[in-house]
Amino acid sequence: MYQTVYGGKYAAPAPINLKPEVLIIGGGVVGITIARELAREGMQVVIAENGESLGGGIRHLHFFYDRHTDVQQWLDDMIADVESTGNIIVHKGAQLKRLDGHLGCFQALIRTRDGGETVLSPSVLVLATGCITRPSAAMNGGDRVIGLSEMEKLLAGSRDVSLAWKGQPVKTVTYLLDRTNDDIKIDTVNAVKQSLILQEKGCRVAVVAGDLKVSASGMERLYRRAREKGVLFFKYDEPPVLSPTDDRVSVELQDMTILRKEERDTVSLLSDLVVTGETFTADPTAEELCRVIKLRPGTSGMLMDDNPQFQRVLSNRRGIFLAGACRFPQIVTESLSEAHAVVQEVKALLHPGAYTPANPVAEVDPRKCAVCYTCVRLCPHAAIGMEKHGERNVYAAPAVENDGTLWGAARIEPVACFGCGICAAECPARAITLYQ
């Protein structure tokens, strides 16, 4: 790609051809949405789904908070569309085991549970692996303390009948939020949504939260509607105390409407059921996936959940995109917005048919390279590798000169280089130059 004469003039890298081929890791609602939209643009799409069926975590969702749509029917229609589209191939029970190359010429090894292997050459990779929802730690309330997902399932199974728990009617429900996930709005969205459904069933509902999060689109309106329908909202500073009382659970907290702490009374909410938030964790395969793809995981184990240098759907490697809960747990509406953003990024990248590096690009002089691997280890974009060169490396140890002897040196792939300059600054042999 380079035509550089050392000691002479630098020649800009030539453009590379881009095939309209995309590999999507993860077959949840985000991966499905991206695949459908890219397929409509005439691109060849492969979905590698770790599970035995498409759909992902949305299989546990039965009600949208912002529209009257049957979630599972909506999902089944999308899956049927994907599986019947000719330019979408779906591999189920599949994992990405190896990834080499860069934008335009990735080499991906997909392995299925039956031992079958498929080698793909996509131009672009999209990660949409989602996250895992786990029950919160057990609380002192016995079997009448359940999670939001369990309540969602309970409501879905009693659409046209009164709500019951283990054969007994449920008339009072208390939601206890913010014991986990204090920076995630999913619990608030689900609690307010479910409270309105419970109100329609004649239940008395209270929502107890340290910090109610209504920043999602349409949530302030939904919150206002819940209050108008009679849902009670309580705020707490100190975590409420749960205690079983006969066949009910008592949730005790301080009355925060009184400003002076010493004058506050204790409010006791007797409930047939207490519903708590759940814990969101990275997919167990996320760590291995980061190692294979050479991505930097976030502090929580998610895929680059803290990504201040780029737009949130971009990764530290050009041609690799992230979307949905694998990056950060979020509501379906936000995940779908990220899916559409990825589609636009991929279209902008692949539609021209070629890519020419526009950033400042670093280059290695192989005659000076000491093969110390400093640049390889430090590059945050996996843009540097080691190659064999025909001319002798002046820093190499003495060796017998034989015909065909090749000398090792680092090489920077211009398509993958972001021009950050870390390699040029840290190279002990001063063998790297950053060209503007």
C-alpha positions as CSV (number, residue, x, y, z in Angstrom):
1,M,0.0,0.0,0.0
2,Y,3.0,2.3,0.6
3,Q,5.3,3.5,-2.1
4,T,7.9,5.2,0.1
5,V,11.5,5.8,-0.6
6,Y,13.4,6.1,2.7
7,G,15.2,9.4,2.9
8,G,12.9,10.6,0.1
9,K,9.4,11.8,-0.2
10,Y,6.5,10.2,1.6
11,A,3.8,8.7,-0.6
12,A,0.2,8.7,0.7
13,P,-1.4,5.2,1.1
14,A,-3.5,4.0,-1.8
15,P,-7.3,3.4,-1.3
16,I,-8.5,-0.1,-0.6
17,N,-11.5,-1.8,-2.1
18,L,-14.4,-2.6,0.2
19,K,-16.8,-5.4,-0.5
20,P,-20.4,-5.0,0.7
21,E,-20.1,-7.8,3.2
22,V,-20.8,-7.5,7.0
23,L,-20.5,-9.9,9.9
24,I,-22.8,-9.3,12.9
25,I,-21.9,-11.0,16.2
26,G,-25.2,-11.4,18.1
27,G,-28.7,-12.2,16.9
28,G,-30.8,-10.2,19.4
29,V,-33.1,-7.4,18.3
30,V,-30.2,-5.0,17.6
31,G,-28.4,-7.5,15.4
32,I,-31.6,-8.4,13.6
33,T,-32.5,-4.7,13.0
34,I,-29.0,-4.0,11.6
35,A,-29.1,-7.1,9.4
36,R,-32.5,-6.2,7.9
37,E,-31.6,-2.6,7.1
38,L,-28.2,-3.5,5.6
39,A,-29.7,-6.3,3.5
40,R,-32.2,-3.9,2.1
41,E,-29.2,-1.9,0.9
42,G,-28.0,-4.9,-1.1
43,M,-25.2,-5.9,1.3
44,Q,-24.4,-9.5,2.2
45,V,-24.9,-10.1,5.9
46,V,-23.9,-13.0,8.2
47,I,-25.3,-13.2,11.7
48,A,-23.4,-15.4,14.2
49,E,-25.7,-16.0,17.2
50,N,-24.3,-17.8,20.3
51,G,-27.7,-19.2,21.3
52,E,-29.9,-21.7,19.5
53,S,-32.5,-19.1,18.5
54,L,-32.6,-15.5,17.5
55,G,-34.1,-12.8,19.7
56,G,-31.8,-12.5,22.7
57,G,-32.8,-10.8,25.9
58,I,-36.0,-9.3,24.4
59,R,-37.5,-12.8,24.7
60,H,-38.2,-11.9,28.4
61,L,-40.0,-8.6,27.5
62,H,-43.8,-8.7,27.0
63,F,-44.8,-5.0,27.1
64,F,-43.4,-1.9,25.5
65,Y,-43.6,1.2,27.7
66,D,-44.2,3.6,24.7
67,R,-46.5,1.7,22.3
68,H,-49.3,-0.8,22.2
69,T,-47.6,-3.6,20.4
70,D,-47.3,-7.3,21.1
71,V,-43.6,-7.6,21.7
72,Q,-43.2,-11.3,21.0
73,Q,-45.3,-11.1,17.8
74,W,-43.3,-8.1,16.7
75,L,-40.0,-10.0,17.3
76,D,-41.3,-13.2,15.6
77,D,-42.2,-11.1,12.5
78,M,-38.7,-9.6,12.4
79,I,-37.0,-13.0,12.8
80,A,-39.2,-14.5,10.0
81,D,-38.1,-11.7,7.8
82,V,-34.4,-12.2,8.5
83,E,-34.5,-15.9,8.0
84,S,-36.4,-15.6,4.7
85,T,-34.1,-12.9,3.2
86,G,-31.7,-14.3,0.6
87,N,-28.7,-12.1,1.4
88,I,-28.8,-12.8,5.2
89,I,-27.1,-16.0,6.5
90,V,-27.7,-17.0,10.1
91,H,-25.3,-19.3,12.1
92,K,-26.8,-20.4,15.4
93,G,-24.8,-21.8,18.3
94,A,-21.8,-20.0,16.8
95,Q,-18.9,-18.1,18.3
96,L,-16.2,-16.0,16.8
97,K,-12.9,-17.8,17.5
98,R,-10.4,-15.8,15.5
99,L,-10.2,-12.5,13.8
100,D,-7.3,-11.3,11.7
101,G,-6.9,-8.4,9.2
102,H,-8.4,-5.0,9.2
103,L,-11.1,-2.9,7.6
104,G,-11.9,-4.2,4.1
105,C,-10.1,-7.6,4.6
106,F,-11.0,-9.1,7.9
107,Q,-10.6,-12.9,8.2
108,A,-13.1,-14.3,10.7
109,L,-13.3,-17.9,11.9
110,I,-16.8,-18.9,13.1
111,R,-17.1,-22.2,15.0
112,T,-20.4,-23.9,15.9
113,R,-21.2,-26.2,18.8
114,D,-21.2,-29.2,16.5
115,G,-17.5,-28.5,15.6
116,G,-18.2,-27.0,12.2
117,E,-16.0,-24.1,11.1
118,T,-16.7,-21.3,8.6
119,V,-14.1,-18.8,7.5
120,L,-15.5,-15.4,6.4
121,S,-14.0,-12.3,4.8
122,P,-16.2,-9.4,5.8
123,S,-15.3,-5.8,5.3
124,V,-17.0,-4.7,8.5
125,L,-17.8,-6.3,11.9
126,V,-20.7,-5.3,14.2
127,L,-20.9,-6.5,17.8
128,A,-24.4,-6.7,19.3
129,T,-24.0,-9.5,21.9
130,G,-26.2,-7.9,24.5
131,C,-25.8,-8.5,28.3
132,I,-27.0,-10.9,31.0
133,T,-29.8,-10.1,33.5
134,R,-29.4,-11.7,36.9
135,P,-31.7,-11.6,40.0
136,S,-30.6,-9.3,42.7
137,A,-29.2,-10.6,46.0
138,A,-31.8,-12.2,48.2
139,M,-33.7,-9.9,50.5
140,N,-35.5,-10.5,53.8
141,G,-39.0,-11.0,52.3
142,G,-39.2,-14.6,51.5
143,D,-40.7,-15.9,48.2
144,R,-42.9,-12.8,47.9
145,V,-39.9,-10.7,46.7
146,I,-39.5,-11.2,43.0
147,G,-37.6,-9.5,40.1
148,L,-38.9,-7.2,37.4
149,S,-38.5,-9.9,34.8
150,E,-40.6,-12.3,36.8
151,M,-43.3,-9.7,37.3
152,E,-43.3,-9.1,33.5
153,K,-43.8,-12.8,32.9
154,L,-46.6,-12.9,35.6
155,L,-48.4,-10.0,33.9
156,A,-48.1,-11.6,30.5
157,G,-49.7,-14.8,31.8
158,S,-52.6,-13.0,33.4
159,R,-53.7,-10.5,30.7
160,D,-57.4,-11.2,31.0
161,V,-57.6,-12.5,34.6
162,S,-56.9,-11.1,38.0
163,L,-53.3,-11.3,39.2
164,A,-52.4,-14.1,41.5
165,W,-49.2,-15.4,43.2
166,K,-49.1,-19.1,44.1
167,G,-52.8,-19.3,44.1
168,Q,-53.5,-16.2,46.2
169,P,-54.8,-12.9,44.8
170,V,-52.4,-10.0,44.6
171,K,-53.9,-6.7,45.6
172,T,-50.9,-4.6,46.7
173,V,-47.5,-4.4,45.0
174,T,-44.5,-2.4,46.0
175,Y,-41.5,-1.7,43.7
176,L,-38.2,-1.3,45.4
177,L,-35.6,0.2,43.0
178,D,-32.0,1.5,43.1
179,R,-30.6,-1.2,45.3
180,T,-28.6,-2.1,42.2
181,N,-28.2,-0.3,38.8
182,D,-28.1,3.2,40.2
183,D,-27.0,4.5,36.8
184,I,-29.4,2.5,34.6
185,K,-32.9,3.7,33.7
186,I,-34.3,0.3,32.7
187,D,-35.7,-0.5,36.2
188,T,-37.6,2.8,36.4
189,V,-39.1,2.3,32.9
190,N,-40.2,-1.2,33.7
191,A,-41.6,-0.3,37.1
192,V,-43.7,2.6,35.9
193,K,-44.9,0.6,32.9
194,Q,-45.9,-2.4,35.0
195,S,-47.5,-0.2,37.7
196,L,-50.0,1.1,35.1
197,I,-50.9,-2.4,34.1
198,L,-51.4,-3.4,37.7
199,Q,-53.6,-0.3,38.3
200,E,-55.8,-1.5,35.5
201,K,-56.1,-4.8,37.3
202,G,-57.3,-3.1,40.4
203,C,-54.0,-3.4,42.4
204,R,-52.7,-0.7,44.7
205,V,-49.1,0.1,43.7
206,A,-46.2,2.0,45.3
207,V,-42.8,2.7,43.7
208,V,-40.0,3.3,46.2
209,A,-36.8,4.6,44.6
210,G,-33.7,6.5,45.6
211,D,-33.6,8.3,42.3
212,L,-36.4,7.9,39.8
213,K,-35.0,8.1,36.2
214,V,-37.4,9.5,33.7
215,S,-34.9,10.8,31.1
216,A,-36.0,8.3,28.4
217,S,-38.2,9.5,25.6
218,G,-41.8,9.8,26.8
219,M,-41.1,8.7,30.4
220,E,-42.0,12.0,32.0
221,R,-45.5,11.7,30.4
222,L,-45.8,8.1,31.5
223,Y,-44.7,9.0,35.1
224,R,-47.3,11.8,35.2
225,R,-50.0,9.4,34.0
226,A,-49.0,6.9,36.7
227,R,-49.4,9.5,39.4
228,E,-52.8,10.6,38.0
229,K,-53.9,6.9,38.1
230,G,-53.0,6.7,41.8
231,V,-49.6,5.1,41.8
232,L,-47.7,6.3,44.9
233,F,-44.0,7.3,44.6
234,F,-41.7,7.4,47.6
235,K,-38.1,8.6,47.7
236,Y,-35.5,7.2,50.2
237,D,-32.1,8.2,51.4
238,E,-31.5,5.1,53.6
239,P,-32.4,1.7,52.1
240,P,-35.9,0.5,53.2
241,V,-36.2,-2.4,55.6
242,L,-38.2,-5.5,54.5
243,S,-39.8,-7.9,56.9
244,P,-42.3,-10.8,56.4
245,T,-45.7,-10.3,58.1
246,D,-47.9,-13.3,57.9
247,D,-48.6,-13.8,54.2
248,R,-47.4,-10.3,53.2
249,V,-44.2,-8.2,53.3
250,S,-43.7,-4.9,55.1
251,V,-41.5,-2.3,53.5
252,E,-40.5,0.3,56.0
253,L,-38.9,3.6,55.1
254,Q,-38.6,7.2,56.3
255,D,-41.1,9.9,55.2
256,M,-38.9,12.1,53.0
257,T,-41.6,14.8,52.8
258,I,-40.4,16.1,56.2
259,L,-37.1,17.9,55.8
260,R,-35.7,17.5,59.3
261,K,-34.5,14.0,59.7
262,E,-35.2,13.8,63.4
263,E,-38.8,14.6,62.8
264,R,-39.5,12.0,60.1
265,D,-42.0,9.3,60.7
266,T,-41.7,5.7,59.4
267,V,-43.9,4.7,56.6
268,S,-44.9,1.0,56.4
269,L,-46.1,-0.4,53.1
270,L,-47.8,-3.8,53.5
271,S,-47.5,-5.6,50.2
272,D,-48.6,-8.9,48.7
273,L,-45.6,-8.7,46.4
274,V,-42.4,-6.7,46.4
275,V,-40.7,-6.3,43.1
276,T,-37.0,-5.4,43.0
277,G,-34.5,-4.4,40.3
278,E,-32.1,-6.8,38.7
279,T,-28.4,-6.9,38.0
280,F,-27.0,-6.4,34.5
281,T,-23.7,-8.0,33.8
282,A,-21.5,-8.4,30.7
283,D,-22.1,-11.5,28.7
284,P,-19.8,-14.3,29.9
285,T,-18.2,-14.4,26.4
286,A,-17.4,-10.7,26.4
287,E,-13.9,-11.0,27.9
288,E,-12.9,-13.7,25.3
289,L,-14.5,-11.7,22.6
290,C,-12.4,-8.6,23.5
291,R,-9.3,-10.7,23.4
292,V,-10.1,-12.2,20.0
293,I,-11.1,-8.8,18.4
294,K,-8.5,-6.8,20.3
295,L,-11.0,-4.4,21.9
296,R,-10.5,-2.6,25.2
297,P,-13.3,-3.7,27.6
298,G,-14.9,-1.1,29.9
299,T,-14.5,-1.1,33.7
300,S,-17.7,-3.0,34.1
301,G,-16.7,-5.7,31.7
302,M,-19.0,-4.4,29.0
303,L,-17.6,-3.7,25.5
304,M,-16.1,-0.2,25.7
305,D,-18.9,1.2,27.9
306,D,-16.7,4.2,28.6
307,N,-15.8,5.5,25.2
308,P,-15.0,9.2,25.4
309,Q,-12.8,9.4,22.3
310,F,-15.4,8.2,19.8
311,Q,-19.1,8.3,19.0
312,R,-20.7,5.6,21.1
313,V,-21.2,3.1,18.3
314,L,-17.5,3.3,17.2
315,S,-14.8,1.1,18.7
316,N,-11.1,1.6,19.0
317,R,-10.7,-0.4,15.7
318,R,-11.8,1.1,12.4
319,G,-14.4,-1.1,10.7
320,I,-15.7,-2.6,14.0
321,F,-18.9,-1.2,15.5
322,L,-20.8,-1.8,18.7
323,A,-24.5,-1.3,19.5
324,G,-27.0,-2.2,22.2
325,A,-26.6,-3.6,25.6
326,C,-23.2,-5.1,25.0
327,R,-21.9,-1.5,25.3
328,F,-24.2,-0.4,28.1
329,P,-27.6,-1.8,29.4
330,Q,-30.4,0.3,28.0
331,I,-34.0,0.3,27.0
332,V,-35.1,-1.1,23.7
333,T,-35.8,2.3,22.1
334,E,-32.2,3.4,22.8
335,S,-30.7,0.2,21.6
336,L,-32.7,0.5,18.3
337,S,-31.4,4.1,17.9
338,E,-27.9,2.8,18.2
339,A,-28.7,0.0,15.6
340,H,-29.9,2.7,13.1
341,A,-26.7,4.7,13.9
342,V,-24.6,1.7,13.1
343,V,-26.4,1.1,9.8
344,Q,-25.7,4.7,8.7
345,E,-22.0,4.4,9.7
346,V,-21.7,1.1,7.7
347,K,-23.5,2.5,4.7
348,A,-21.3,5.6,4.7
349,L,-18.2,3.4,4.9
350,L,-19.1,0.7,2.3
351,H,-21.2,2.5,-0.3
352,P,-18.3,4.3,-2.0
353,G,-16.7,0.9,-2.6
354,A,-13.2,2.1,-1.4
355,Y,-11.6,3.7,1.6
356,T,-8.6,6.1,1.6
357,P,-7.0,6.8,5.0
358,A,-7.6,10.5,5.8
359,N,-6.0,10.7,9.2
360,P,-2.3,11.4,9.8
361,V,-0.6,8.1,9.3
362,A,2.5,6.6,11.0
363,E,5.1,4.6,9.1
364,V,8.0,2.4,10.2
365,D,11.5,2.5,8.7
366,P,12.3,-1.2,8.7
367,R,16.1,-0.5,8.5
368,K,15.9,1.1,12.0
369,C,13.2,-1.1,13.7
370,A,14.6,-3.0,16.7
371,V,11.8,-5.5,16.8
372,C,11.2,-4.7,20.4
373,Y,7.4,-4.9,20.1
374,T,6.9,-1.7,22.0
375,C,4.7,-0.2,19.3
376,V,2.7,-3.4,19.0
377,R,1.9,-3.5,22.7
378,L,1.0,0.2,23.0
379,C,-1.1,0.7,19.8
380,P,-4.7,1.1,21.0
381,H,-6.1,0.3,17.6
382,A,-4.4,-3.0,16.8
383,A,-2.9,-1.3,13.7
384,I,0.7,-2.7,14.1
385,G,2.1,-6.1,13.3
386,M,5.4,-7.7,12.6
387,E,6.4,-8.6,9.0
388,K,9.5,-9.9,7.3
389,H,11.5,-7.5,5.1
390,G,14.1,-8.2,2.5
391,E,16.6,-5.6,3.7
392,R,18.6,-6.1,6.8
393,N,17.5,-4.6,10.1
394,V,20.5,-2.7,11.5
395,Y,19.3,-3.4,15.0
396,A,19.1,-7.2,14.5
397,A,21.6,-9.5,16.1
398,P,24.4,-10.7,13.7
399,A,23.3,-13.6,11.6
400,V,24.7,-15.7,8.8
401,E,23.9,-14.0,5.4
402,N,22.0,-16.6,3.3
403,D,20.1,-16.0,0.1
404,G,16.5,-15.3,0.8
405,T,17.1,-14.2,4.4
406,L,14.2,-12.0,5.6
407,W,14.6,-9.5,8.4
408,G,11.8,-8.7,10.8
409,A,10.3,-5.3,11.4
410,A,7.1,-3.6,12.5
411,R,4.6,-2.5,10.0
412,I,1.7,-0.1,10.5
413,E,-1.4,-0.8,8.5
414,P,-2.5,2.7,7.3
415,V,-6.2,1.7,7.0
416,A,-6.2,0.8,10.7
417,C,-4.1,3.7,11.9
418,F,-5.8,6.6,13.7
419,G,-2.7,8.8,13.7
420,C,-2.6,9.1,17.5
421,G,1.2,9.2,17.5
422,I,1.7,6.9,20.5
423,C,4.0,4.6,18.6
424,A,6.1,7.4,17.2
425,A,6.5,8.9,20.7
426,E,7.4,5.6,22.4
427,C,9.6,3.9,19.8
428,P,13.1,3.5,21.4
429,A,14.8,3.3,18.0
430,R,13.1,6.4,16.6
431,A,12.1,4.2,13.6
432,I,8.5,5.6,13.4
433,T,7.5,8.8,11.7
434,L,4.0,10.3,11.9
435,Y,3.1,11.9,8.5
436,Q,0.4,14.6,8.4
